[in-house]
Amino acid sequence: MRLFCCIYKIYLLWYHKINELVIFRMDGKGLFMKKWVTISAIICSVISIIACAVLIVEISLIKVHYSILESKYEIVEEYSSFTTKKQNYRIKTYITYLEDMEFICFMVMDDQSGDVLFAPADKWRAMDFKGIDFSEENLDIVVSSGDVGTEIYTYQPEGIWVKKN
C-alpha cells in the first residue's frame, strides 16, 4: 500500500509540474502533453494496483500454508502418543518417518500385561490422519484418514484383527 501511495504522490507532483509548464504554452503542444501525462499516470496506477493485488494474494497463500502446517503439527502432537482403551485392550499410536514424511501407526496392546497383540504394517500420513478408535458396538478398530478414507480392522474371536477390504 505504501508503494501505491508513493507512486501516486510522485504522479501528482509530476502531473502538477507538467501542468505548470504546459499551462503557458499556447502552440497546441500543451494539450498533447497533458494527455500523455494522464495516460502514463493511469498506466502506472494500474500497474501499482496489480502489484498490490498480487502481493495480497501471495500473503494470503503464505498464511494458508502456515495454517495447514500448524494444523498438521497439532495432529502429530495429539496422536504421537494417543491411547484409547476398551475392555482389556488398548490402542497406542506412534509416529514413524519415511523419506522425511511423518506417518502414524498403531498397535493393540493387552491392557494388563502391556504385550503387543497386533501391530499392522499399514501407515497413514500424519497430515491426513483424522483419528483412530474402537467402534462403539464391538472391538473393531476404525481408522480415519483424509487420503485413504476409513479403514476397519475387524476383531476375530481368536484375539486378532483382520483388515476389512
C-alpha positions in Angstrom: 0.0 0.0 0.0 2.9 2.4 0.8 4.3 1.7 -2.7 1.0 2.7 -4.3 0.9 5.9 -2.1 4.4 6.8 -3.1 3.8 6.3 -6.8 0.6 8.3 -6.5 2.4 11.2 -4.8 5.1 11.1 -7.5 2.4 11.1 -10.1 0.7 14.2 -8.5 4.0 16.1 -8.3 4.9 15.2 -11.8 1.4 16.0 -13.2 1.3 19.4 -11.4 4.8 20.3 -12.6 4.0 19.4 -16.2 0.7 21.3 -15.9 2.6 24.4 -14.7 5.0 24.1 -17.6 2.3 23.4 -20.1 -0.3 25.8 -19.0 1.5 28.7 -20.5 2.2 27.0 -23.9 -0.2 28.3 -26.5 1.2 26.5 -29.5 -1.1 23.4 -29.2 1.5 21.1 -27.7 0.4 21.7 -24.2 -2.8 19.7 -24.7 -0.8 16.7 -26.1 1.5 16.8 -23.1 -1.5 16.7 -20.7 -2.9 13.7 -22.4 0.4 11.9 -22.4 1.0 12.6 -18.7 -2.6 11.5 -17.9 -2.3 8.2 -19.8 1.1 7.4 -18.4 -0.2 8.1 -14.9 -3.2 5.8 -15.4 -0.9 3.1 -16.7 1.4 3.5 -13.6 -1.6 3.4 -11.3 -2.9 0.2 -12.9 0.5 -1.5 -12.7 0.7 -0.4 -9.0 -2.8 -1.8 -8.2 -2.0 -5.1 -9.9 1.3 -5.3 -8.0 -0.6 -4.7 -4.7 -3.2 -7.3 -5.6 -0.5 -9.9 -6.4 1.2 -9.1 -3.1 -2.1 -9.6 -1.2 -2.7 -12.9 -2.9 0.9 -14.1 -2.0 0.5 -13.1 1.6 -2.9 -14.9 1.8 -1.3 -18.1 0.3 1.5 -17.9 2.8 -1.0 -17.6 5.7 -3.0 -20.6 4.4 0.2 -22.6 4.1 1.2 -21.9 7.6 -2.2 -22.7 9.0 -2.1 -26.0 7.2 1.3 -26.7 8.7 0.1 -25.7 12.1 -2.9 -28.0 12.0 -0.6 -30.8 10.8 1.6 -30.4 13.8 -1.4 -30.3 16.1 -2.5 -33.7 14.8 1.0 -35.1 15.1 1.3 -33.9 18.7 -2.2 -35.3 19.5 -1.5 -38.7 18.0 2.2 -39.1 18.8 1.3 -40.9 22.0 -2.5 -41.3 21.8 -4.0 -44.1 23.8 -7.6 -45.4 23.9 -8.9 -48.4 25.9 -11.8 -50.8 25.6 -12.3 -53.9 27.7 -8.8 -55.5 28.1 -7.3 -53.8 25.0 -5.5 -50.6 24.5 -4.7 -48.9 21.1 -1.5 -46.9 21.2 -0.4 -44.7 18.3 3.1 -43.8 17.4 4.9 -41.8 14.7 7.3 -43.3 12.1 9.3 -41.5 9.5 9.8 -42.5 5.9 11.6 -40.2 3.4 11.2 -37.2 5.6 7.5 -37.6 6.0 5.7 -38.4 9.2 3.4 -41.4 9.3 1.1 -42.5 12.1 0.9 -46.2 13.0 -0.8 -48.1 15.8 -0.6 -51.2 17.9 -3.1 -53.0 20.0 -1.8 -54.0 23.5 -3.1 -56.1 26.3 -4.1 -53.6 29.0 -2.9 -55.6 32.0 0.4 -57.1 30.7 1.3 -54.5 28.1 2.1 -57.1 25.5 1.7 -56.1 21.8 -1.1 -58.2 20.4 -1.5 -56.7 17.0 0.6 -54.2 15.0 -0.3 -53.8 11.3 2.3 -52.7 8.8 -0.1 -50.0 7.5 0.9 -46.4 7.9 -1.2 -43.2 7.5 0.3 -39.8 6.6 0.2 -37.6 9.6 -1.0 -34.6 7.8 -4.1 -36.5 6.5 -4.8 -38.5 9.7 -8.1 -37.9 11.3 -8.5 -40.4 14.1 -8.5 -43.9 15.4 -10.7 -45.6 17.9 -12.6 -48.8 18.7 -16.1 -49.0 17.2 -19.0 -48.5 19.6 -20.6 -51.9 19.0 -17.6 -54.2 19.2 -13.8 -54.4 19.3 -13.4 -53.4 15.6 -10.8 -50.7 15.1 -11.8 -47.7 12.9 -9.0 -45.6 11.3 -10.0 -42.4 9.5 -7.6 -40.6 7.2 -8.1 -37.9 4.6 -6.0 -39.6 1.9 -7.3 -43.3 2.1 -10.6 -42.8 3.8 -11.9 -45.0 6.6 -10.3 -48.4 7.2 -11.8 -51.0 9.5 -9.9 -53.8 11.3 -12.5 -56.4 12.4 -11.9 -58.3 15.6 -11.7 -62.1 15.3 -12.6 -64.4 18.3 -9.1 -65.7 18.4 -7.9 -62.3 19.6 -6.6 -61.0 16.3 -7.7 -58.2 14.0 -8.1 -58.5 10.2 -8.3 -55.6 7.8 -11.7 -55.4 6.2 -11.5 -54.8 2.4 
